[in-house]
């Protein structure tokens, strides 16, 4: 699965790994800026995906509401 086709859960797992790196013995100050930017982009991608899911849920809810009227 390509990065663009990752599920939200896969992205969250990847973000968890990035956060764990900052807390690990592997942490290197020289890499921190790059890792932080990667984590921030991943967090933004997750937020975007969750917004899309929330929007889809609202559409389905409206559809069910109009069907029951």
Residue frames as a rotation matrix with the C-alpha (Angstrom) as fourth column:
UNK 1
0.587 0.810 0.000 0.00
0.810 -0.587 0.000 0.00
0.000 0.000 -1.000 0.00
UNK 2
-0.244 -0.677 0.694 1.41
0.620 -0.659 -0.425 3.37
0.745 0.327 0.581 -0.97
UNK 3
-0.881 -0.145 -0.450 1.63
0.454 -0.524 -0.721 6.27
-0.131 -0.840 0.527 1.46
UNK 4
-0.793 0.608 -0.020 -1.34
-0.578 -0.742 0.340 7.93
0.192 0.282 0.940 -0.28
UNK 5
-0.019 0.824 -0.566 -3.47
-0.403 0.511 0.759 4.82
0.915 0.242 0.323 0.18
UNK 6
-0.867 -0.331 -0.371 -2.71
0.193 0.463 -0.865 4.21
0.458 -0.822 -0.338 3.84
UNK 7
0.217 0.943 -0.253 -5.62
0.654 0.052 0.755 3.83
0.725 -0.329 -0.605 6.20
UNK 8
0.494 0.027 0.869 -6.12
-0.464 -0.837 0.290 6.28
0.735 -0.546 -0.401 9.01
UNK 9
0.971 -0.109 0.210 -5.07
-0.131 0.491 0.861 3.60
-0.198 -0.864 0.463 11.48
UNK 10
0.500 -0.839 0.215 -1.83
0.856 0.441 -0.272 2.96
0.134 0.320 0.938 9.57
UNK 11
0.110 -0.423 0.900 -1.07
0.199 -0.877 -0.437 6.68
0.974 0.227 -0.012 9.64
UNK 12
0.739 0.197 0.644 -1.81
-0.559 -0.353 0.750 6.84
0.375 -0.915 -0.151 13.37
UNK 13
0.891 -0.454 0.025 0.50
0.385 0.782 0.490 3.87
-0.242 -0.427 0.871 13.95
UNK 14
0.214 -0.830 0.515 3.20
0.806 -0.149 -0.573 5.62
0.553 0.538 0.637 11.93
UNK 15
0.285 -0.042 0.958 2.72
-0.280 -0.959 0.041 8.81
0.917 -0.279 -0.285 13.96
UNK 16
0.966 0.070 0.250 2.96
-0.259 0.288 0.922 6.79
-0.007 -0.955 0.297 17.18
UNK 17
0.589 -0.804 0.078 6.27
0.808 0.589 -0.034 5.40
-0.019 0.083 0.996 15.96
UNK 18
0.081 -0.544 0.835 7.52
0.415 -0.743 -0.524 8.90
0.906 0.390 0.165 15.18
UNK 19
0.592 0.192 0.782 6.57
-0.552 -0.610 0.568 10.13
0.587 -0.769 -0.255 18.65
UNK 20
0.969 -0.244 0.027 8.24
0.161 0.713 0.682 7.08
-0.185 -0.657 0.731 20.20
UNK 21
0.351 -0.886 0.305 11.45
0.753 0.073 -0.654 7.96
0.557 0.459 0.692 18.34
UNK 22
0.184 -0.243 0.953 11.59
-0.258 -0.947 -0.191 11.29
0.948 -0.211 -0.237 20.18
UNK 23
0.665 0.155 0.731 11.39
-0.742 0.023 0.670 9.40
0.087 -0.988 0.131 23.48
UNK 24
0.964 -0.252 -0.081 13.86
0.249 0.967 -0.050 6.67
0.091 0.029 0.995 22.50
UNK 25
0.367 -0.921 -0.128 17.59
0.210 -0.052 0.976 6.21
-0.906 -0.385 0.174 22.84
UNK 26
-0.060 -0.344 0.937 17.78
0.973 0.192 0.132 6.61
-0.225 0.919 0.323 19.03
UNK 27
0.881 0.463 -0.098 16.90
0.442 -0.879 -0.181 10.31
-0.170 0.116 -0.979 19.32
UNK 28
-0.320 -0.944 0.084 19.46
0.922 -0.290 0.256 12.57
-0.218 0.159 0.963 17.66
UNK 29
0.053 0.331 -0.942 19.12
0.286 -0.909 -0.303 16.32
-0.957 -0.253 -0.143 17.82
UNK 30
-0.757 -0.444 -0.479 20.39
-0.303 -0.411 0.860 16.67
-0.579 0.796 0.176 14.26
UNK 31
-0.890 0.453 0.058 17.48
0.319 0.526 0.789 14.59
0.327 0.720 -0.612 12.95
UNK 32
-0.563 0.702 -0.437 14.83
0.604 -0.011 -0.797 16.06
-0.564 -0.713 -0.417 15.23
UNK 33
-0.461 0.379 -0.803 13.83
-0.466 -0.873 -0.145 18.88
-0.756 0.307 0.579 12.89
UNK 34
-0.734 0.152 -0.661 13.26
-0.595 0.324 0.735 16.54
0.326 0.934 -0.147 9.95
UNK 35
-0.812 0.420 -0.405 11.38
0.499 0.859 -0.111 14.02
0.301 -0.292 -0.908 12.08
UNK 36
-0.563 0.610 -0.558 9.24
0.303 -0.476 -0.826 16.76
-0.769 -0.633 0.083 13.59
UNK 37
-0.514 0.349 -0.783 8.27
-0.767 -0.595 0.239 18.06
-0.383 0.724 0.574 10.13
UNK 38
-0.789 0.209 -0.577 7.41
-0.215 0.787 0.578 14.52
0.575 0.580 -0.577 9.02
UNK 39
-0.736 0.516 -0.439 5.29
0.671 0.470 -0.574 13.98
-0.090 -0.716 -0.692 12.14
UNK 40
-0.527 0.537 -0.659 3.51
-0.140 -0.820 -0.556 17.32
-0.839 -0.200 0.507 11.66
UNK 41
-0.605 0.296 -0.739 2.67
-0.789 -0.099 0.606 16.45
0.106 0.950 0.294 8.05
UNK 42
-0.804 0.290 -0.519 1.42
0.223 0.956 0.189 13.05
0.551 0.036 -0.834 9.11
UNK 43
-0.664 0.569 -0.485 -0.74
0.522 -0.111 -0.846 14.62
-0.535 -0.815 -0.223 11.82
UNK 44
-0.499 0.466 -0.730 -2.17
-0.597 -0.796 -0.100 17.05
-0.628 0.386 0.676 9.26
UNK 45
-0.716 0.208 -0.666 -2.90
-0.498 0.516 0.697 14.17
0.489 0.831 -0.266 6.87
UNK 46
-0.789 0.429 -0.440 -4.69
0.587 0.737 -0.334 12.28
0.181 -0.522 -0.834 9.65
UNK 47
-0.566 0.585 -0.581 -6.72
0.122 -0.637 -0.761 15.36
-0.815 -0.502 0.289 10.55
UNK 48
-0.563 0.322 -0.761 -7.69
-0.809 -0.403 0.428 15.80
-0.169 0.857 0.487 6.88
UNK 49
-0.778 0.248 -0.578 -8.71
-0.063 0.884 0.464 12.15
0.625 0.397 -0.672 6.60
UNK 50
-0.719 0.518 -0.464 -10.78
0.659 0.295 -0.692 12.38
-0.221 -0.803 -0.553 9.78
UNK 51
-0.550 0.518 -0.655 -12.49
-0.373 -0.854 -0.363 15.53
-0.747 0.045 0.663 8.49
UNK 52
-0.637 0.284 -0.717 -13.40
-0.701 0.174 0.692 13.65
0.321 0.943 0.088 5.32
UNK 53
-0.776 0.353 -0.522 -14.81
0.427 0.904 -0.023 10.74
0.464 -0.241 -0.853 7.33
UNK 54
-0.651 0.545 -0.528 -16.81
0.379 -0.369 -0.849 13.13
-0.658 -0.753 0.034 9.50
UNK 55
-0.554 0.432 -0.712 -18.17
-0.727 -0.667 0.160 14.79
-0.406 0.607 0.684 6.37
UNK 56
-0.716 0.266 -0.646 -19.14
-0.304 0.713 0.631 11.41
0.629 0.648 -0.430 4.90
UNK 57
-0.771 0.436 -0.464 -20.92
0.637 0.541 -0.550 10.51
0.011 -0.719 -0.695 8.14
UNK 58
-0.586 0.557 -0.588 -22.88
-0.122 -0.779 -0.615 13.77
-0.801 -0.289 0.524 8.05
UNK 59
-0.597 0.342 -0.725 -23.95
-0.794 -0.130 0.593 13.05
0.109 0.931 0.349 4.47
UNK 60
-0.734 0.312 -0.603 -25.12
0.182 0.946 0.269 9.55
0.654 0.088 -0.751 5.40
UNK 61
-0.737 0.469 -0.487 -26.96
0.530 -0.046 -0.847 10.90
-0.419 -0.882 -0.215 8.47
UNK 62
-0.540 0.549 -0.638 -28.76
-0.575 -0.794 -0.196 13.49
-0.615 0.261 0.744 6.31
UNK 63
-0.661 0.271 -0.699 -29.64
-0.555 0.449 0.700 10.78
0.504 0.851 -0.147 3.81
UNK 64
-0.739 0.392 -0.548 -31.15
0.570 0.797 -0.198 8.60
0.359 -0.459 -0.812 6.55
UNK 65
-0.687 0.482 -0.543 -32.99
0.215 -0.579 -0.787 11.58
-0.694 -0.657 0.294 8.01
UNK 66
-0.523 0.490 -0.697 -34.54
-0.802 -0.560 0.209 12.48
-0.288 0.668 0.686 4.66
UNK 67
-0.722 0.239 -0.649 -35.46
-0.209 0.819 0.534 8.83
0.660 0.521 -0.541 4.00
UNK 68
-0.737 0.417 -0.533 -37.36
0.673 0.526 -0.519 8.57
0.064 -0.741 -0.668 7.28
UNK 69
-0.756 0.463 -0.463 -39.43
-0.208 -0.840 -0.501 11.71
-0.621 -0.282 0.731 6.67
